[in-house]
């Protein structure tokens, strides 16, 4: 699954996304999520 697909599917579950991305093994993706709008615009 691609990152953007996951974010789209889980859009209504922001607390779940935040909890998962707070874990050390997912930190790389946390920066993607924080900057998601900018990445999409690029």
N, C-alpha and C positions, 0 to 999 in steps of 0.2 A: 504494500500500500504506500502510496506517495504521501508525503507530509501534508500537502495542501488538501488531499482527499480526507485525511484524518481530521484536520482542523475543520473542514466543512461539515463532516458528519457529527463532530462533537461540539459544534458552535453553541448549542444550548446548554452545554455542560462545562462551562468555563472553570468552575471550581475543580472539576476532575482533571482538566488539562493542567491547571496551575499546580495541583498536588503532584501529578506525575512528573512534570517538568522541574519541580523543585528537587527531585532526587538527583544525586551526583552523576549517575550514569546517563541521565537525560539532559544535562546542562547545555550541551551543544545545541540541542533543539530549542531550548528555552530562548536563546538569542534570536533564533529564526522566528519564533512565535511573537516575541516582543516587537520585531521589525517586520512582521508579516505583511502589512499594508505596503510598506516600502518595497519589499521583495516582489510582491505582486505587480506593483507599478513598473518595476524594471522589466 
